[in-house]
Amino acid sequence: MTTSTEASGLHQQAAQAHESAAKHHKMAMDNHNKNNLSDAKDSSKKALDACQSAQKTSETACSASAK
């Protein structure tokens, strides 16, 4: 059985993963605005990877809370 403390920690990890994704999205936006397309592409890839990781972490956290 997952304890409340463990679920809280999982939600904290999910929040951090989403914050990381947001950071990369903002970097991609800034690079697009500066016409730095190569850097924008790199930031977009990092944002996508971070989003996918955040999604998995969110699913784990929410499943732990549902128990």
Distance bins in CASP14 RR format, pairs under 12 A and 6 or more apart:
PFRMAT RR
TARGET T0000
AUTHOR 0000-0000-0000
RMODE 2
METHOD distances of the structure
MODEL  1
1 7 0 0 0 0 0 1 0 0 0 0 0
1 64 0 0 0 0 1 0 0 0 0 0 0
1 67 1 0 0 1 0 0 0 0 0 0 0
2 8 0 0 0 0 0 1 0 0 0 0 0
2 9 0 0 0 0 0 1 0 0 0 0 0
2 10 0 0 0 0 1 0 0 0 0 0 0
2 11 0 0 0 0 0 1 0 0 0 0 0
2 60 0 0 0 0 1 0 0 0 0 0 0
2 61 0 0 0 0 1 0 0 0 0 0 0
2 62 0 0 0 0 0 1 0 0 0 0 0
2 63 0 0 0 0 1 0 0 0 0 0 0
2 64 1 0 1 0 0 0 0 0 0 0 0
2 65 0 0 0 0 1 0 0 0 0 0 0
2 66 0 0 0 0 1 0 0 0 0 0 0
2 67 1 0 1 0 0 0 0 0 0 0 0
3 9 0 0 0 0 0 1 0 0 0 0 0
3 10 0 0 0 0 0 1 0 0 0 0 0
3 64 0 0 0 0 1 0 0 0 0 0 0
3 65 0 0 0 0 0 1 0 0 0 0 0
3 67 0 0 0 0 1 0 0 0 0 0 0
4 10 0 0 0 0 0 1 0 0 0 0 0
4 11 0 0 0 0 0 1 0 0 0 0 0
4 64 0 0 0 0 1 0 0 0 0 0 0
4 65 0 0 0 0 1 0 0 0 0 0 0
4 67 0 0 0 0 0 1 0 0 0 0 0
5 11 0 0 0 0 0 1 0 0 0 0 0
5 12 0 0 0 0 0 1 0 0 0 0 0
5 64 0 0 0 0 0 1 0 0 0 0 0
5 65 0 0 0 0 0 1 0 0 0 0 0
6 12 0 0 0 0 0 1 0 0 0 0 0
6 13 0 0 0 0 0 1 0 0 0 0 0
6 60 0 0 0 0 0 1 0 0 0 0 0
6 61 0 0 0 0 1 0 0 0 0 0 0
6 63 0 0 0 0 0 1 0 0 0 0 0
6 64 1 0 0 1 0 0 0 0 0 0 0
6 65 0 0 0 0 1 0 0 0 0 0 0
6 67 0 0 0 0 1 0 0 0 0 0 0
7 13 0 0 0 0 0 1 0 0 0 0 0
7 14 0 0 0 0 0 1 0 0 0 0 0
7 60 0 0 0 0 1 0 0 0 0 0 0
7 61 1 0 0 1 0 0 0 0 0 0 0
7 62 0 0 0 0 1 0 0 0 0 0 0
7 63 0 0 0 0 1 0 0 0 0 0 0
7 64 1 0 1 0 0 0 0 0 0 0 0
7 65 1 0 1 0 0 0 0 0 0 0 0
7 66 0 0 0 0 1 0 0 0 0 0 0
7 67 1 0 0 1 0 0 0 0 0 0 0
8 14 0 0 0 0 0 1 0 0 0 0 0
8 15 0 0 0 0 0 1 0 0 0 0 0
8 61 0 0 0 0 1 0 0 0 0 0 0
8 64 0 0 0 0 1 0 0 0 0 0 0
8 65 0 0 0 0 1 0 0 0 0 0 0
9 15 0 0 0 0 1 0 0 0 0 0 0
9 16 0 0 0 0 1 0 0 0 0 0 0
9 57 0 0 0 0 0 1 0 0 0 0 0
9 60 0 0 0 0 0 1 0 0 0 0 0
9 61 1 0 0 1 0 0 0 0 0 0 0
9 64 0 0 0 0 1 0 0 0 0 0 0
9 65 0 0 0 0 0 1 0 0 0 0 0
10 16 0 0 0 0 0 1 0 0 0 0 0
10 17 0 0 0 0 0 1 0 0 0 0 0
10 56 0 0 0 0 0 1 0 0 0 0 0
10 57 1 0 0 1 0 0 0 0 0 0 0
10 58 0 0 0 0 1 0 0 0 0 0 0
10 59 0 0 0 0 1 0 0 0 0 0 0
10 60 1 0 1 0 0 0 0 0 0 0 0
10 61 1 1 0 0 0 0 0 0 0 0 0
10 62 0 0 0 0 1 0 0 0 0 0 0
10 63 0 0 0 0 1 0 0 0 0 0 0
10 64 1 0 1 0 0 0 0 0 0 0 0
10 65 0 0 0 0 1 0 0 0 0 0 0
10 66 0 0 0 0 0 1 0 0 0 0 0
10 67 0 0 0 0 0 1 0 0 0 0 0
11 17 0 0 0 0 0 1 0 0 0 0 0
11 18 0 0 0 0 0 1 0 0 0 0 0
11 54 0 0 0 0 0 1 0 0 0 0 0
11 57 0 0 0 0 1 0 0 0 0 0 0
11 58 0 0 0 0 1 0 0 0 0 0 0
11 59 0 0 0 0 0 1 0 0 0 0 0
11 60 0 0 0 0 1 0 0 0 0 0 0
11 61 1 0 1 0 0 0 0 0 0 0 0
11 62 0 0 0 0 1 0 0 0 0 0 0
11 63 0 0 0 0 0 1 0 0 0 0 0
11 64 0 0 0 0 1 0 0 0 0 0 0
11 65 1 0 0 1 0 0 0 0 0 0 0
12 18 0 0 0 0 0 1 0 0 0 0 0
12 19 0 0 0 0 0 1 0 0 0 0 0
12 57 0 0 0 0 1 0 0 0 0 0 0
12 58 0 0 0 0 0 1 0 0 0 0 0
12 60 0 0 0 0 0 1 0 0 0 0 0
12 61 0 0 0 0 1 0 0 0 0 0 0
12 64 0 0 0 0 0 1 0 0 0 0 0
13 19 0 0 0 0 0 1 0 0 0 0 0
13 20 0 0 0 0 0 1 0 0 0 0 0
13 53 0 0 0 0 1 0 0 0 0 0 0
13 54 0 0 0 0 1 0 0 0 0 0 0
13 56 0 0 0 0 0 1 0 0 0 0 0
13 57 1 0 1 0 0 0 0 0 0 0 0
13 58 0 0 0 0 1 0 0 0 0 0 0
13 59 0 0 0 0 0 1 0 0 0 0 0
13 60 0 0 0 0 1 0 0 0 0 0 0
13 61 1 0 0 1 0 0 0 0 0 0 0
13 64 0 0 0 0 0 1 0 0 0 0 0
14 20 0 0 0 0 0 1 0 0 0 0 0
14 21 0 0 0 0 0 1 0 0 0 0 0
14 50 0 0 0 0 0 1 0 0 0 0 0
14 51 0 0 0 0 0 1 0 0 0 0 0
14 53 0 0 0 0 1 0 0 0 0 0 0
14 54 1 0 0 1 0 0 0 0 0 0 0
14 55 0 0 0 0 1 0 0 0 0 0 0
14 56 0 0 0 0 1 0 0 0 0 0 0
14 57 1 0 1 0 0 0 0 0 0 0 0
14 58 1 0 1 0 0 0 0 0 0 0 0
14 59 0 0 0 0 1 0 0 0 0 0 0
14 60 1 0 0 1 0 0 0 0 0 0 0
14 61 1 0 1 0 0 0 0 0 0 0 0
14 62 0 0 0 0 1 0 0 0 0 0 0
14 63 0 0 0 0 0 1 0 0 0 0 0
14 64 0 0 0 0 0 1 0 0 0 0 0
14 65 0 0 0 0 0 1 0 0 0 0 0
15 21 0 0 0 0 0 1 0 0 0 0 0
15 22 0 0 0 0 0 1 0 0 0 0 0
15 54 0 0 0 0 1 0 0 0 0 0 0
15 57 0 0 0 0 1 0 0 0 0 0 0
15 58 0 0 0 0 1 0 0 0 0 0 0
15 61 0 0 0 0 1 0 0 0 0 0 0
16 22 0 0 0 0 0 1 0 0 0 0 0
16 23 0 0 0 0 0 1 0 0 0 0 0
16 50 0 0 0 0 0 1 0 0 0 0 0
16 53 0 0 0 0 0 1 0 0 0 0 0
16 54 0 0 0 0 1 0 0 0 0 0 0
16 57 0 0 0 0 1 0 0 0 0 0 0
16 58 0 0 0 0 0 1 0 0 0 0 0
16 61 0 0 0 0 0 1 0 0 0 0 0
17 23 0 0 0 0 0 1 0 0 0 0 0
17 24 0 0 0 0 0 1 0 0 0 0 0
17 47 0 0 0 0 0 1 0 0 0 0 0
17 49 0 0 0 0 0 1 0 0 0 0 0
17 50 1 0 0 1 0 0 0 0 0 0 0
17 51 0 0 0 0 1 0 0 0 0 0 0
17 52 0 0 0 0 1 0 0 0 0 0 0
17 53 1 0 1 0 0 0 0 0 0 0 0
17 54 1 1 0 0 0 0 0 0 0 0 0
17 55 0 0 0 0 1 0 0 0 0 0 0
17 56 0 0 0 0 1 0 0 0 0 0 0
17 57 1 0 1 0 0 0 0 0 0 0 0
17 58 1 0 0 1 0 0 0 0 0 0 0
17 59 0 0 0 0 0 1 0 0 0 0 0
17 60 0 0 0 0 0 1 0 0 0 0 0
17 61 0 0 0 0 1 0 0 0 0 0 0
18 24 0 0 0 0 0 1 0 0 0 0 0
18 25 0 0 0 0 0 1 0 0 0 0 0
18 47 0 0 0 0 0 1 0 0 0 0 0
18 50 0 0 0 0 1 0 0 0 0 0 0
18 51 0 0 0 0 1 0 0 0 0 0 0
18 52 0 0 0 0 0 1 0 0 0 0 0
18 53 0 0 0 0 1 0 0 0 0 0 0
18 54 1 0 1 0 0 0 0 0 0 0 0
18 55 0 0 0 0 1 0 0 0 0 0 0
18 56 0 0 0 0 0 1 0 0 0 0 0
18 57 0 0 0 0 1 0 0 0 0 0 0
18 58 1 0 0 1 0 0 0 0 0 0 0
18 61 0 0 0 0 0 1 0 0 0 0 0
19 25 0 0 0 0 0 1 0 0 0 0 0
19 26 0 0 0 0 0 1 0 0 0 0 0
19 47 0 0 0 0 0 1 0 0 0 0 0
19 50 0 0 0 0 1 0 0 0 0 0 0
19 51 0 0 0 0 0 1 0 0 0 0 0
19 53 0 0 0 0 0 1 0 0 0 0 0
19 54 0 0 0 0 1 0 0 0 0 0 0
19 57 0 0 0 0 0 1 0 0 0 0 0
20 26 0 0 0 0 0 1 0 0 0 0 0
20 27 0 0 0 0 0 1 0 0 0 0 0
20 43 0 0 0 0 0 1 0 0 0 0 0
20 46 0 0 0 0 1 0 0 0 0 0 0
20 47 0 0 0 0 1 0 0 0 0 0 0
20 48 0 0 0 0 0 1 0 0 0 0 0
20 49 0 0 0 0 1 0 0 0 0 0 0
20 50 1 0 1 0 0 0 0 0 0 0 0
20 51 0 0 0 0 1 0 0 0 0 0 0
20 52 0 0 0 0 0 1 0 0 0 0 0
20 53 0 0 0 0 1 0 0 0 0 0 0
20 54 1 0 0 1 0 0 0 0 0 0 0
20 57 0 0 0 0 0 1 0 0 0 0 0
21 27 0 0 0 0 0 1 0 0 0 0 0
21 28 0 0 0 0 0 1 0 0 0 0 0
21 43 0 0 0 0 0 1 0 0 0 0 0
21 44 0 0 0 0 0 1 0 0 0 0 0
21 45 0 0 0 0 0 1 0 0 0 0 0
21 46 0 0 0 0 1 0 0 0 0 0 0
21 47 1 0 1 0 0 0 0 0 0 0 0
21 48 0 0 0 0 1 0 0 0 0 0 0
21 49 0 0 0 0 1 0 0 0 0 0 0
21 50 1 1 0 0 0 0 0 0 0 0 0
21 51 1 0 1 0 0 0 0 0 0 0 0
21 52 0 0 0 0 1 0 0 0 0 0 0
21 53 1 0 0 1 0 0 0 0 0 0 0
21 54 1 0 1 0 0 0 0 0 0 0 0
21 55 0 0 0 0 1 0 0 0 0 0 0
21 56 0 0 0 0 0 1 0 0 0 0 0
21 57 0 0 0 0 0 1 0 0 0 0 0
21 58 0 0 0 0 0 1 0 0 0 0 0
22 28 0 0 0 0 0 1 0 0 0 0 0
22 29 0 0 0 0 0 1 0 0 0 0 0
22 43 0 0 0 0 0 1 0 0 0 0 0
22 46 0 0 0 0 0 1 0 0 0 0 0
22 47 0 0 0 0 1 0 0 0 0 0 0
22 50 0 0 0 0 1 0 0 0 0 0 0
22 51 0 0 0 0 1 0 0 0 0 0 0
22 54 0 0 0 0 1 0 0 0 0 0 0
23 29 0 0 0 0 0 1 0 0 0 0 0
23 30 0 0 0 0 0 1 0 0 0 0 0
23 43 0 0 0 0 1 0 0 0 0 0 0
23 46 0 0 0 0 1 0 0 0 0 0 0
23 47 0 0 0 0 1 0 0 0 0 0 0
23 50 1 0 0 1 0 0 0 0 0 0 0
23 51 0 0 0 0 0 1 0 0 0 0 0
23 54 0 0 0 0 0 1 0 0 0 0 0
24 30 0 0 0 0 0 1 0 0 0 0 0
24 31 0 0 0 0 0 1 0 0 0 0 0
24 39 0 0 0 0 0 1 0 0 0 0 0
24 40 0 0 0 0 0 1 0 0 0 0 0
24 41 0 0 0 0 0 1 0 0 0 0 0
24 42 0 0 0 0 1 0 0 0 0 0 0
24 43 1 0 1 0 0 0 0 0 0 0 0
24 44 1 0 0 1 0 0 0 0 0 0 0
24 45 0 0 0 0 1 0 0 0 0 0 0
24 46 1 0 1 0 0 0 0 0 0 0 0
24 47 1 1 0 0 0 0 0 0 0 0 0
24 48 0 0 0 0 1 0 0 0 0 0 0
24 49 0 0 0 0 1 0 0 0 0 0 0
24 50 1 0 1 0 0 0 0 0 0 0 0
24 51 0 0 0 0 1 0 0 0 0 0 0
24 52 0 0 0 0 0 1 0 0 0 0 0
24 53 0 0 0 0 0 1 0 0 0 0 0
24 54 0 0 0 0 0 1 0 0 0 0 0
25 31 0 0 0 0 0 1 0 0 0 0 0
25 32 0 0 0 0 0 1 0 0 0 0 0
25 40 0 0 0 0 0 1 0 0 0 0 0
25 43 1 0 0 1 0 0 0 0 0 0 0
25 44 0 0 0 0 1 0 0 0 0 0 0
25 45 0 0 0 0 0 1 0 0 0 0 0
25 46 0 0 0 0 1 0 0 0 0 0 0
25 47 1 0 1 0 0 0 0 0 0 0 0
25 48 0 0 0 0 1 0 0 0 0 0 0
25 49 0 0 0 0 0 1 0 0 0 0 0
25 50 0 0 0 0 1 0 0 0 0 0 0
25 51 0 0 0 0 1 0 0 0 0 0 0
25 54 0 0 0 0 0 1 0 0 0 0 0
26 32 0 0 0 0 0 1 0 0 0 0 0
26 33 0 0 0 0 0 1 0 0 0 0 0
26 40 0 0 0 0 0 1 0 0 0 0 0
26 43 0 0 0 0 1 0 0 0 0 0 0
26 44 0 0 0 0 0 1 0 0 0 0 0
26 46 0 0 0 0 0 1 0 0 0 0 0
26 47 0 0 0 0 1 0 0 0 0 0 0
26 50 0 0 0 0 0 1 0 0 0 0 0
27 33 0 0 0 0 0 1 0 0 0 0 0
27 34 0 0 0 0 0 1 0 0 0 0 0
27 36 0 0 0 0 1 0 0 0 0 0 0
27 39 1 0 0 1 0 0 0 0 0 0 0
27 40 0 0 0 0 1 0 0 0 0 0 0
27 41 0 0 0 0 0 1 0 0 0 0 0
27 42 0 0 0 0 1 0 0 0 0 0 0
27 43 1 0 1 0 0 0 0 0 0 0 0
27 44 0 0 0 0 1 0 0 0 0 0 0
27 45 0 0 0 0 0 1 0 0 0 0 0
27 46 1 0 0 1 0 0 0 0 0 0 0
27 47 1 0 0 1 0 0 0 0 0 0 0
27 50 0 0 0 0 0 1 0 0 0 0 0
28 34 0 0 0 0 0 1 0 0 0 0 0
28 36 0 0 0 0 1 0 0 0 0 0 0
28 37 0 0 0 0 0 1 0 0 0 0 0
28 38 0 0 0 0 0 1 0 0 0 0 0
28 39 0 0 0 0 1 0 0 0 0 0 0
28 40 1 0 1 0 0 0 0 0 0 0 0
28 41 0 0 0 0 1 0 0 0 0 0 0
28 42 0 0 0 0 1 0 0 0 0 0 0
28 43 1 1 0 0 0 0 0 0 0 0 0
28 44 1 0 1 0 0 0 0 0 0 0 0
28 45 0 0 0 0 1 0 0 0 0 0 0
28 46 0 0 0 0 1 0 0 0 0 0 0
28 47 1 0 1 0 0 0 0 0 0 0 0
28 48 0 0 0 0 1 0 0 0 0 0 0
28 50 0 0 0 0 0 1 0 0 0 0 0
28 51 0 0 0 0 0 1 0 0 0 0 0
29 36 0 0 0 0 0 1 0 0 0 0 0
29 39 0 0 0 0 0 1 0 0 0 0 0
29 40 0 0 0 0 1 0 0 0 0 0 0
29 43 0 0 0 0 1 0 0 0 0 0 0
29 44 0 0 0 0 1 0 0 0 0 0 0
29 47 0 0 0 0 1 0 0 0 0 0 0
30 36 0 0 0 0 1 0 0 0 0 0 0
30 39 0 0 0 0 1 0 0 0 0 0 0
30 40 0 0 0 0 1 0 0 0 0 0 0
30 43 0 0 0 0 1 0 0 0 0 0 0
30 44 0 0 0 0 0 1 0 0 0 0 0
30 47 0 0 0 0 0 1 0 0 0 0 0
31 37 1 0 0 1 0 0 0 0 0 0 0
31 38 0 0 0 0 1 0 0 0 0 0 0
31 39 1 0 1 0 0 0 0 0 0 0 0
31 40 1 1 0 0 0 0 0 0 0 0 0
31 41 0 0 0 0 1 0 0 0 0 0 0
31 42 0 0 0 0 1 0 0 0 0 0 0
31 43 1 0 1 0 0 0 0 0 0 0 0
31 44 0 0 0 0 1 0 0 0 0 0 0
31 45 0 0 0 0 0 1 0 0 0 0 0
31 46 0 0 0 0 0 1 0 0 0 0 0
31 47 0 0 0 0 0 1 0 0 0 0 0
32 38 0 0 0 0 0 1 0 0 0 0 0
32 39 0 0 0 0 1 0 0 0 0 0 0
32 40 1 0 1 0 0 0 0 0 0 0 0
32 41 0 0 0 0 1 0 0 0 0 0 0
32 42 0 0 0 0 0 1 0 0 0 0 0
32 43 0 0 0 0 1 0 0 0 0 0 0
32 44 0 0 0 0 1 0 0 0 0 0 0
32 47 0 0 0 0 0 1 0 0 0 0 0
33 39 0 0 0 0 0 1 0 0 0 0 0
33 40 0 0 0 0 1 0 0 0 0 0 0
33 43 0 0 0 0 0 1 0 0 0 0 0
34 40 0 0 0 0 1 0 0 0 0 0 0
34 43 0 0 0 0 0 1 0 0 0 0 0
36 42 0 0 0 0 1 0 0 0 0 0 0
36 43 0 0 0 0 1 0 0 0 0 0 0
36 44 0 0 0 0 0 1 0 0 0 0 0
37 43 0 0 0 0 0 1 0 0 0 0 0
37 44 0 0 0 0 0 1 0 0 0 0 0
38 44 0 0 0 0 0 1 0 0 0 0 0
38 45 0 0 0 0 0 1 0 0 0 0 0
39 45 0 0 0 0 0 1 0 0 0 0 0
39 46 0 0 0 0 0 1 0 0 0 0 0
40 46 0 0 0 0 0 1 0 0 0 0 0
40 47 0 0 0 0 0 1 0 0 0 0 0
41 47 0 0 0 0 0 1 0 0 0 0 0
41 48 0 0 0 0 0 1 0 0 0 0 0
42 48 0 0 0 0 0 1 0 0 0 0 0
42 49 0 0 0 0 0 1 0 0 0 0 0
43 49 0 0 0 0 0 1 0 0 0 0 0
43 50 0 0 0 0 0 1 0 0 0 0 0
44 50 0 0 0 0 0 1 0 0 0 0 0
44 51 0 0 0 0 0 1 0 0 0 0 0
45 51 0 0 0 0 0 1 0 0 0 0 0
45 52 0 0 0 0 0 1 0 0 0 0 0
46 52 0 0 0 0 0 1 0 0 0 0 0
46 53 0 0 0 0 0 1 0 0 0 0 0
47 53 0 0 0 0 0 1 0 0 0 0 0
47 54 0 0 0 0 0 1 0 0 0 0 0
48 54 0 0 0 0 0 1 0 0 0 0 0
48 55 0 0 0 0 0 1 0 0 0 0 0
49 55 0 0 0 0 0 1 0 0 0 0 0
49 56 0 0 0 0 0 1 0 0 0 0 0
50 56 0 0 0 0 0 1 0 0 0 0 0
50 57 0 0 0 0 0 1 0 0 0 0 0
51 57 0 0 0 0 0 1 0 0 0 0 0
51 58 0 0 0 0 0 1 0 0 0 0 0
52 58 0 0 0 0 0 1 0 0 0 0 0
52 59 0 0 0 0 0 1 0 0 0 0 0
53 59 0 0 0 0 0 1 0 0 0 0 0
53 60 0 0 0 0 0 1 0 0 0 0 0
54 60 0 0 0 0 0 1 0 0 0 0 0
54 61 0 0 0 0 0 1 0 0 0 0 0
55 61 0 0 0 0 0 1 0 0 0 0 0
55 62 0 0 0 0 0 1 0 0 0 0 0
56 62 0 0 0 0 0 1 0 0 0 0 0
56 63 0 0 0 0 0 1 0 0 0 0 0
57 63 0 0 0 0 0 1 0 0 0 0 0
57 64 0 0 0 0 0 1 0 0 0 0 0
58 64 0 0 0 0 0 1 0 0 0 0 0
58 65 0 0 0 0 0 1 0 0 0 0 0
59 65 0 0 0 0 0 1 0 0 0 0 0
59 66 0 0 0 0 0 1 0 0 0 0 0
60 66 0 0 0 0 0 1 0 0 0 0 0
60 67 0 0 0 0 0 1 0 0 0 0 0
61 67 0 0 0 0 0 1 0 0 0 0 0
END
